[in-house]
């Protein structure tokens, strides 16, 4: 305390130095400590005394912690050289000056988590499996209050395997919830605390509740009270304070925040608050009506929604069931999961079945309902809604629409599900041959129009049912015959090159991109997720490119040009030109995608190919040159040489 008062007092610092020097005049080690504290360097007095305490307690055999080197054991304290020698696990015999050691080292006793880890890490790991809650208590005693994230960081460092955290924490939390000495806050980012003695819900505690002015504070206190007491345990005065606080919140926040309003009503019913404070019966009567119910359900978390449903089913179960079934088509994914799950738990299977049957039968099911059913094929069968294959057709139709907000999120989840190999194979198995054929034709026709990788989906189905490949061939031939422009030819070489490029995009690039999207999605918030945005942009590029290549291959046919007549210059001919300066040039005109400078092969779609087309030997004309158009004369129009014919067939 005196150090805080006199922190800026230079004279007091000098007094401290003199007193400490006099105190340690017969102790050479501690005399060196005084020089290393930083009393003459402007360091706060409180920090100087902390450093002195660290140095005085530093003895061989004690454990200490350094930010860089971790846990180590003090080996030697050398007053002559003013150094401490420490054996760290990563660096034995590490030396530190008194000044640096006092600043960075923290001494730990044998009960500290780090000391136990240093001496017997195996025993500590075993404790994590047998007594998870006790390991958390050790961490709290060692470090003080800790948020869950920091606790996970500490325990995952060599004690708990990272992939085992969820199992460990579920076990520990369940046990700690019943421990009156452990305070687990409602919010994950707030620290877990370990009390010296059990928290008493006495008049002092209720006085603090009565003084609470924030919704967050009142709710946190009442949640803590709920874990340790029931309404019957409280006297009239305590219950009145609970009612007054909830009435205060209802007046201040009830009309502004639906989430707070619902919480107030649930707590008022839980603690049997007087209706003069919070008329929870009137509020329940409004919440059980569809408009108010949906506004509340979409504003609160799934946990709060479960509590609201329990309240409303006690108030008016028949009306609640009607409201839920009426509201199912408009529910977001989270609300639908909670409400339908609640209805099934309440034995309202037939009511849910009737709603889903109407939505699916009338083709009115939204992406949320379709996603819910797609994940529960057993319900499809038991409710008589058809097969997974039947549902697949409706899903593709629904994905043709444009969505935003929460509905877009549900549509994205549905897209990911239908592209999964296991789900698609299950859907395919439930289809008959005609349905599978129709489904593949639909995917083929919708290529590039749906937010799914239709090429990959077709590929997965063809691997299971190879006969479906015939459909693709016939579809491409039909498209080629119907849409191929006159002269839509290219060499077999160029045709196969584009085929290989399409196969690479469909079989390698697009699946890799899908995996990249999945990894990026796991990083969290998609709005600020650069990796996710980049992967989605790449997905669009790949989908467009695969569509373009597929269209090209369906409209252009392969040939070797060996049987093309050569009465005039054009595709499948060789043309010899005599230029104005007397030299000659030869060009071999092939198909749409053909070009090879060394072989003198040009495309019929190139400017030179178009200029030469239709001309005969003896014609004079202007052709493209390096410096602009130049005059030349066609000497000869002939068939392609054998070397060029061979070139068209290779590759």
C-alpha positions in Angstrom: 0.0 0.0 0.0 2.8 2.4 0.9 4.5 1.5 -2.4 1.4 2.6 -4.3 1.1 5.8 -2.4 4.8 6.8 -2.8 5.4 5.4 -6.3 6.5 8.8 -7.7 8.4 9.9 -4.6 12.1 9.8 -5.4 13.0 10.4 -1.7 11.0 7.4 -0.6 12.8 5.2 -3.2 16.1 6.3 -1.7 14.8 5.4 1.7 13.8 2.0 0.4 17.3 1.4 -1.0 19.0 2.4 2.3 16.7 0.3 4.4 17.1 -2.8 2.3 20.9 -2.4 2.1 21.1 -2.1 5.9 18.7 -5.0 6.4 20.9 -7.3 4.1 24.3 -5.9 5.2 25.4 -9.4 6.4 23.8 -11.3 3.6 25.9 -11.0 0.4 23.2 -12.7 -1.8 20.4 -10.4 -0.8 22.6 -7.4 -1.1 23.0 -8.3 -4.8 19.2 -8.7 -5.1 18.7 -5.1 -4.1 20.9 -3.9 -6.9 18.8 -5.9 -9.4 15.3 -4.7 -8.5 15.2 -1.6 -10.7 14.5 0.9 -7.8 16.7 3.4 -9.6 15.2 2.9 -13.0 11.6 4.2 -12.6 10.0 0.7 -12.3 6.9 0.9 -10.1 7.7 0.2 -6.4 5.1 -2.5 -6.2 6.8 -4.3 -9.1 10.2 -3.9 -7.4 8.9 -5.5 -4.2 7.4 -8.4 -6.3 10.7 -9.0 -7.9 12.4 -9.0 -4.5 9.9 -11.6 -3.3 10.7 -13.8 -6.3 14.4 -13.6 -5.8 14.3 -14.2 -2.1 12.2 -17.4 -2.6 14.4 -18.7 -5.4 16.2 -21.8 -4.1 17.7 -24.8 -5.8 15.0 -27.5 -6.4 12.1 -25.0 -6.8 10.1 -25.0 -10.1 9.6 -21.8 -12.1 7.9 -20.8 -15.3 9.4 -18.6 -18.1 7.4 -17.2 -21.0 9.9 -18.5 -23.5 11.3 -21.6 -22.0 8.3 -23.0 -20.1 8.8 -24.9 -16.9 12.2 -25.4 -15.3 13.9 -26.2 -12.0 16.2 -23.8 -10.2 19.7 -25.4 -10.1 21.9 -22.7 -8.7 21.7 -19.1 -7.3 25.2 -17.5 -7.7 25.7 -14.2 -5.8 29.2 -13.6 -7.2 28.1 -13.6 -10.8 24.6 -12.4 -9.9 23.1 -15.2 -11.9 20.5 -18.0 -11.6 21.0 -21.3 -13.4 17.9 -23.2 -14.4 17.3 -26.6 -16.0 14.5 -26.1 -18.5 13.2 -29.2 -20.4 14.2 -27.5 -23.7 17.5 -26.0 -22.4 19.5 -27.4 -19.5 21.8 -25.2 -17.5 20.3 -21.9 -18.8 21.7 -18.9 -17.0 19.8 -15.6 -16.3 20.9 -12.4 -14.5 19.1 -11.6 -11.2 17.4 -8.6 -12.9 16.1 -10.6 -15.8 15.1 -13.6 -13.7 13.2 -11.5 -11.2 11.3 -9.8 -14.1 10.3 -12.9 -16.1 10.2 -15.9 -13.8 7.2 -17.0 -11.8 7.8 -19.5 -9.0 5.3 -22.3 -8.7 4.7 -24.7 -5.8 4.2 -28.5 -6.2 0.4 -28.1 -6.3 0.6 -25.9 -9.4 -0.7 -27.5 -12.7 2.7 -26.8 -14.4 4.6 -28.4 -11.5 2.5 -31.5 -11.6 2.8 -31.6 -15.4 6.7 -31.3 -15.1 7.0 -34.0 -12.5 4.5 -36.5 -13.8 2.7 -35.6 -17.1 1.4 -39.2 -17.5 -0.5 -39.1 -14.2 -2.0 -35.7 -15.1 -3.2 -37.1 -18.5 -4.7 -40.0 -16.6 -6.5 -37.6 -14.3 -8.1 -35.9 -17.3 -9.7 -39.2 -18.3 -10.9 -40.3 -14.8 -11.6 -37.0 -13.0 -12.0 -34.3 -15.6 -13.7 -31.9 -13.1 -10.7 -32.1 -10.7 -8.2 -31.3 -13.4 -10.2 -28.1 -14.1 -10.2 -27.2 -10.4 -6.4 -27.7 -10.4 -6.1 -25.3 -13.3 -8.3 -22.7 -11.6 -6.3 -22.9 -8.4 -3.1 -22.5 -10.3 -4.1 -19.7 -12.7 -7.2 -18.1 -11.1 -10.5 -17.5 -13.0 -10.2 -18.6 -16.6 -12.5 -18.3 -19.7 -13.2 -21.7 -21.4 -11.0 -20.7 -24.4 -8.0 -20.0 -22.2 -8.6 -23.2 -20.1 -8.7 -25.2 -23.3 -5.4 -23.6 -24.5 -3.7 -24.5 -21.2 -4.9 -28.1 -20.9 -4.4 -28.9 -24.6 -0.7 -28.1 -24.2 0.5 -31.6 -23.5 -2.3 -32.8 -21.2 -5.4 -33.3 -23.3 -5.3 -34.2 -27.0 -6.9 -31.3 -29.1 -9.4 -33.7 -30.7 -10.4 -35.0 -27.2 -11.3 -31.6 -25.8 -15.1 -31.8 -26.4 -15.4 -35.1 -24.6 -13.3 -33.9 -21.7 -15.2 -30.6 -21.3 -18.6 -32.2 -21.5 -17.6 -34.6 -18.7 -16.0 -31.9 -16.6 -18.8 -29.3 -17.1 -21.5 -31.8 -16.0 -19.6 -32.5 -12.7 -18.7 -28.8 -12.1 -22.3 -27.7 -12.5 -23.2 -29.5 -9.3 -20.1 -28.1 -7.4 -21.2 -25.1 -5.3 -17.6 -23.9 -5.2 -17.4 -23.5 -9.0 -19.1 -20.7 -10.8 -19.7 -21.3 -14.6 -20.9 -18.2 -16.3 -23.7 -18.2 -19.0 -21.3 -16.6 -21.6 -18.4 -18.6 -22.9 -16.1 -15.6 -22.9 -16.5 -14.9 -19.2 -14.2 -16.6 -16.7 -15.0 -19.7 -14.7 -14.3 -19.1 -11.0 -13.4 -21.3 -8.0 -14.7 -20.0 -4.7 -13.0 -20.5 -1.3 -16.4 -21.4 0.2 -19.9 -22.2 -1.2 -21.8 -19.2 -2.4 -24.6 -18.3 0.0 -27.9 -17.1 -1.3 -28.6 -15.0 1.8 -30.0 -11.5 2.3 -26.8 -10.0 1.2 -27.0 -11.9 -2.1 -30.6 -10.8 -2.7 -29.6 -7.2 -1.9 -27.1 -7.3 -4.7 -29.8 -8.7 -7.0 -32.1 -5.9 -6.0 -29.4 -3.4 -7.0 -28.7 -5.0 -10.4 -29.7 -2.7 -13.2 -28.8 -4.7 -16.4 -30.7 -7.5 -18.0 -27.5 -9.5 -18.4 -26.7 -9.2 -14.7 -30.2 -10.1 -13.5 -30.3 -13.1 -15.8 -26.9 -14.4 -14.8 -27.8 -14.1 -11.1 -31.1 -15.9 -11.6 -29.4 -18.7 -13.6 -26.9 -19.2 -10.8 -29.8 -19.3 -8.3 -31.7 -21.8 -10.5 -28.7 -24.2 -10.2 -28.9 -24.2 -6.4 -32.4 -23.4 -5.3 -36.1 -23.8 -6.1 -39.0 -21.4 -5.5 -40.1 -23.4 -2.4 -36.6 -22.7 -0.9 -37.1 -18.9 -1.0 -39.0 -16.8 1.5 -41.6 -14.2 0.5 -39.1 -11.3 0.6 -36.7 -13.0 -1.7 -39.4 -13.9 -4.2 -40.6 -10.3 -4.2 -37.1 -9.1 -5.1 -37.0 -11.6 -8.0 -40.4 -10.3 -9.2 -39.4 -6.6 -8.8 -36.2 -7.1 -10.8 -38.1 -8.9 -13.6 -40.8 -6.2 -13.6 -38.0 -3.6 -13.8 -36.6 -5.3 -16.9 -40.0 -5.8 -18.5 -40.7 -2.1 -18.2 -37.3 -1.0 -19.5 -36.6 -3.6 -22.2 -39.7 -5.7 -22.8 -41.0 -3.7 -25.7 -37.5 -3.2 -27.3 -35.9 -6.6 -27.2 -38.0 -9.8 -27.9 -35.2 -12.0 -26.6 -35.2 -10.3 -23.2 -39.0 -10.3 -23.1 -39.2 -14.0 -23.6 -36.6 -14.6 -20.9 -38.5 -12.5 -18.4 -41.7 -14.4 -19.0 -40.0 -17.8 -18.7 -38.2 -16.7 -15.4 -41.4 -15.2 -14.0 -43.2 -18.5 -14.5 -40.3 -20.5 -13.2 -40.1 -18.5 -9.9 -43.9 -18.2 -9.6 -43.6 -14.4 -9.7 -46.7 -12.5 -8.7 -48.8 -11.4 -11.7 -48.8 -7.8 -10.4 -45.0 -7.8 -11.1 -45.0 -9.8 -14.4 -48.3 -11.0 -15.9 -46.7 -14.1 -17.4 -50.1 -15.7 -18.1 -51.1 -12.7 -20.4 -47.7 -12.9 -22.1 -48.0 -16.6 -22.6 -51.4 -16.0 -24.2 -49.8 -13.7 -26.7 -46.8 -15.9 -27.3 -48.9 -18.9 -28.2 -50.4 -17.0 -31.2 -48.6 -17.5 -34.6 -47.4 -14.0 -35.3 -46.0 -13.4 -31.8 -44.7 -17.0 -31.6 -42.6 -16.6 -34.8 -41.3 -13.2 -33.8 -40.1 -14.6 -30.5 -38.8 -17.9 -31.9 -36.6 -16.2 -34.5 -35.2 -13.7 -31.9 -34.0 -16.2 -29.3 -31.4 -19.0 -29.1 -32.4 -22.7 -29.3 -31.9 -23.0 -25.6 -34.3 -20.1 -24.9 -36.7 -21.5 -27.4 -36.8 -24.9 -25.6 -37.6 -23.1 -22.4 -40.4 -21.0 -24.1 -41.9 -24.2 -25.5 -42.0 -25.8 -22.1 -43.8 -22.8 -20.7 -46.3 -22.6 -23.5 -47.2 -26.3 -23.5 -48.1 -26.0 -19.8 -50.2 -22.9 -20.6 -52.1 -24.1 -23.6 -50.8 -27.2 -25.3 -53.6 -27.6 -27.9 -53.1 -24.0 -29.1 -49.3 -24.4 -29.1 -49.5 -27.5 -31.3 -51.8 -25.7 -33.8 -49.5 -22.7 -33.9 -46.4 -24.8 -34.5 -47.9 -26.8 -37.3 -49.3 -23.7 -38.9 -45.9 -22.0 -38.8 -43.7 -24.8 -40.0 -43.5 -23.6 -43.7 -42.1 -20.2 -42.5 -39.6 -21.5 -40.0 -35.9 -21.0 -40.2 -33.7 -24.0 -39.9 -32.9 -23.7 -36.2 -36.5 -22.9 -35.2 -37.7 -25.9 -37.4 -35.3 -28.3 -35.7 -36.3 -27.2 -32.2 -40.1 -27.1 -32.8 -40.4 -30.3 -34.8 -38.2 -32.1 -32.3 -40.4 -30.7 -29.5 -43.6 -31.9 -31.2 -42.2 -35.4 -31.7 -41.2 -35.6 -28.0 -44.7 -34.5 -27.1 -46.2 -37.4 -29.2 -47.5 -35.2 -32.0 -46.0 -37.4 -34.7 -49.3 -37.5 -36.7 -49.7 -33.7 -36.7 -46.2 -33.2 -38.0 -46.7 -36.0 -40.6 -49.8 -34.3 -42.0 -48.0 -30.9 -42.4 -45.0 -32.5 -44.1 -47.2 -34.7 -46.3 -49.1 -31.7 -47.6 -45.9 -29.6 -48.2 -44.2 -32.4 -50.1 -47.3 -33.6 -51.9 -48.2 -30.1 -53.1 -44.6 -29.3 -54.0 -44.6 -26.4 -51.5 -41.8 -27.5 -49.2 -39.1 -24.9 -48.7 -35.4 -25.6 -48.5 -35.6 -25.9 -44.6 -38.3 -28.6 -44.7 -36.4 -30.4 -47.6 -33.2 -30.3 -45.7 -34.8 -31.6 -42.5 -36.3 -34.5 -44.4 -33.1 -35.2 -46.4 -31.3 -35.8 -43.1 -34.0 -38.1 -41.8 -34.8 -40.7 -44.5 -36.5 -42.8 -41.8 -39.2 -40.2 -41.5 -39.8 -40.2 -45.2 -40.7 -43.8 -45.1 -42.7 -43.8 -41.8 -44.7 -40.8 -42.9 -45.3 -42.1 -46.4 -43.6 -39.2 -48.1 -41.9 -41.3 -50.8 -38.2 -42.2 -51.1 -35.0 -40.3 -50.9 -34.9 -40.4 -54.6 -38.3 -38.8 -54.9 -37.1 -36.1 -52.6 -34.0 -35.5 -54.7 -36.1 -34.2 -57.6 -37.9 -31.7 -55.4 -34.5 -30.6 -53.9 -33.1 -29.8 -57.3 -36.2 -27.8 -58.3 -36.0 -25.8 -55.0 -32.3 -25.0 -55.7 -33.2 -23.3 -58.9 -34.6 -20.4 -56.9 -32.7 -17.4 -55.5 -32.4 -17.1 -51.7 -31.0 -14.6 -49.2 -30.5 -14.3 -45.4 -31.2 -17.4 -43.3 -32.9 -19.1 -46.2 -29.7 -18.8 -48.3 -27.8 -20.5 -45.4 -30.3 -23.4 -45.4 -30.0 -23.6 -49.2 -26.2 -23.8 -49.0 -26.5 -26.6 -46.4 -28.9 -28.4 -48.7 -26.5 -28.0 -51.6 -23.6 -29.6 -49.6 -25.8 -32.5 -48.5 -27.1 -33.6 -51.9 -23.6 -33.6 -53.3 -22.2 -35.9 -50.6 -21.4 -39.3 -52.1 -23.2 -41.3 -49.4 -26.4 -39.3 -49.7 -26.4 -39.3 -53.5 -25.8 -43.1 -53.7 -28.6 -43.7 -51.2 -31.0 -41.5 -53.3 -29.9 -43.3 -56.5 -30.5 -46.8 -54.9 -34.1 -45.8 -54.0 -34.9 -44.7 -57.6 -36.0 -47.1 -60.3 -34.2 -47.2 -63.7 -36.6 -44.7 -65.3 -36.1 -42.2 -62.4 -32.3 -42.5 -62.5 -32.4 -41.8 -66.2 -34.6 -38.8 -65.7 -32.5 -37.5 -62.8 -29.3 -37.7 -64.9 -31.0 -36.0 -67.8 -32.2 -33.2 -65.5 -28.7 -32.7 -64.0 -27.3 -32.6 -67.5 -29.8 -30.0 -68.7 -29.3 -27.9 -65.5 -25.5 -27.8 -65.8 -24.4 -24.3 -64.9 -27.8 -23.3 -63.7 -27.8 -24.9 -60.3 -25.5 -24.0 -57.3 -24.3 -27.6 -57.2 -21.5 -29.4 -59.1 -23.8 -31.2 -61.5 -20.9 -32.8 -63.4 -19.5 -34.3 -60.2 -23.0 -35.6 -59.2 -23.4 -37.2 -62.6 -20.0 -38.8 -62.4 -20.8 -40.3 -58.9 -24.0 -41.8 -60.3 -22.3 -43.2 -63.4 -19.7 -44.9 -61.3 -22.4 -46.8 -59.5 -24.6 -47.3 -62.5 -22.3 -47.4 -65.6 -25.2 -47.8 -68.0 -26.1 -44.2 -67.3 -23.1 -43.1 -69.4 -25.1 -44.0 -72.6 -27.4 -41.1 -71.7 -24.6 -38.7 -71.7 -23.3 -39.9 -75.1 -26.8 -39.6 -76.7 -27.4 -36.2 -75.1 -24.1 -34.9 -76.5 -24.8 -36.4 -80.0 -28.3 -34.8 -79.9 -26.9 -31.5 -79.0 -24.2 -31.7 -81.6 -26.6 -32.6 -84.4 -29.1 -29.9 -83.3 -26.7 -27.0 -82.7 -23.5 -27.7 -84.5 -22.8 -24.9 -87.0 -21.8 -25.6 -90.6 -18.2 -26.5 -90.7 -18.2 -27.3 -86.9 -15.2 -29.5 -87.2 -11.8 -29.8 -85.6 -8.9 -32.3 -85.6 -9.1 -35.4 -83.4 -6.0 -34.1 -81.8 -7.5 -30.8 -80.6 -10.8 -32.5 -79.7 -9.1 -35.0 -77.4 -7.1 -32.2 -75.8 -10.3 -30.4 -74.8 -11.8 -33.6 -73.6 -8.8 -34.2 -71.3 -9.1 -30.6 -70.0 -12.8 -31.1 -69.2 -12.1 -34.4 -67.5 -9.4 -32.7 -65.4 -11.7 -29.9 -64.3 -14.6 -32.3 -63.5 -12.6 -35.1 -61.8 -9.7 -33.1 -60.2 -10.2 -29.4 -60.0 -13.8 -29.2 -59.0 -13.6 -31.9 -56.2 -10.5 -30.2 -54.9 -12.3 -26.9 -54.9 -15.2 -28.5 -53.0 -12.8 -29.7 -50.3 -11.2 -26.2 -50.1 -14.7 -24.7 -49.6 -15.4 -27.2 -46.8 -12.0 -26.4 -45.1 -12.6 -22.7 -45.4 -16.1 -23.0 -44.0 -14.7 -24.6 -40.9 -12.7 -21.4 -40.2 -15.9 -19.6 -39.0 -17.8 -16.5 -39.8 -18.3 -16.6 -43.6 -18.8 -12.8 -43.9 -15.1 -12.2 -42.9 -13.7 -15.4 -44.3 -11.3 -14.6 -47.2 -10.5 -18.2 -47.8 -14.1 -19.1 -48.2 -14.8 -16.2 -50.6 -11.8 -17.0 -52.7 -12.8 -20.7 -52.9 -16.4 -19.8 -53.9 -15.1 -17.4 -56.6 -12.9 -20.2 -58.0 -15.9 -22.5 -57.9 -17.8 -20.1 -60.2 -14.8 -20.0 -62.6 -14.5 -23.8 -62.7 -18.2 -24.3 -63.2 -18.3 -21.8 -66.1 -15.3 -23.2 -67.7 -16.6 -26.8 -67.5 -19.9 -25.6 -69.0 -18.1 -23.9 -71.8 -16.0 -26.9 -72.6 -18.9 -29.3 -72.5 -20.9 -27.0 -74.8 -17.9 -26.8 -77.2 -17.5 -30.6 -77.3 -21.2 -31.0 -78.0 -21.2 -28.6 -81.0 -17.8 -29.4 -82.7 -16.9 -32.8 -84.1 -13.6 -34.5 -84.6 -12.1 -35.6 -88.0 -8.8 -36.1 -89.7 -9.9 -34.2 -92.9 -8.6 -37.0 -95.1 -11.8 -37.2 -97.2 -12.5 -33.4 -97.6 -12.8 -32.2 -101.3 -10.3 -29.5 -102.2 -11.8 -27.7 -105.2 -11.4 -24.4 -103.5 -9.4 -23.2 -100.5 -11.0 -23.9 -97.1 -11.1 -26.4 -94.3 -9.0 -29.5 -95.1 -6.9 -27.9 -97.8 -3.3 -26.7 -98.3 -2.9 -23.3 -100.0 0.3 -22.1 -101.6 0.7 -18.3 -102.0 3.1 -16.2 -104.0 3.8 -12.9 -102.3 4.5 -9.5 -104.0 8.3 -9.9 -103.5 8.3 -13.3 -105.2 8.7 -15.6 -102.1 6.0 -18.3 -101.5 4.1 -19.3 -98.3 2.1 -22.4 -97.6 -0.8 -22.7 -95.1 -2.7 -25.9 -94.1 -6.3 -24.9 -93.1 -7.8 -27.2 -90.5 -10.7 -26.9 -88.0 -12.1 -24.6 -85.3 -9.4 -25.2 -82.6 -6.4 -26.2 -84.7 -3.1 -24.2 -84.8 0.5 -25.1 -85.0 3.0 -22.5 -86.2 5.9 -24.9 -87.0 3.6 -27.1 -89.0 2.1 -24.1 -90.8 -1.4 -25.2 -89.6 -4.0 -22.5 -89.2 -7.6 -22.5 -88.0 -10.5 -22.1 -90.4 -11.8 -19.4 -87.9 -8.5 -17.4 -88.1 -8.5 -14.2 -90.2 -6.1 -15.8 -92.7 -8.4 -18.9 -92.9 -11.5 -16.8 -93.5 -9.8 -14.6 -96.2 -8.6 -17.7 -98.2 -11.9 -19.6 -97.9 -13.6 -20.0 -101.3 -10.7 -18.9 -103.5 -9.1 -20.9 -106.3 -5.7 -21.2 -107.9 -4.9 -18.0 -109.9 -7.0 -15.7 -107.6 -5.2 -12.5 -106.4 -6.3 -11.2 -103.0 -5.2 -9.2 -99.9 -4.1 -11.3 -97.0 -3.0 -10.4 -93.4 0.7 -9.6 -93.1 3.1 -8.4 -90.4 2.8 -4.8 -91.6 -0.9 -4.9 -92.6 -2.7 -6.5 -95.5 -0.5 -7.5 -98.5 -1.3 -8.5 -102.1 -0.6 -12.1 -103.1 -1.6 -14.8 -105.6 -2.9 -18.3 -105.0 -0.5 -20.7 -106.8 -2.1 -24.0 -105.7 -4.9 -25.4 -103.7 -4.2 -29.1 -102.8 -5.0 -31.9 -100.4 -3.4 -32.0 -97.0 0.1 -33.6 -96.9 0.4 -37.0 -95.0 2.4 -35.3 -92.2 -0.5 -33.0 -91.4 -3.0 -35.9 -91.6 -0.9 -37.8 -89.0 -0.8 -34.7 -86.8 -4.6 -34.5 -86.7 -4.8 -38.1 -85.4 -2.2 -37.8 -82.7 -2.6 -36.6 -79.1 
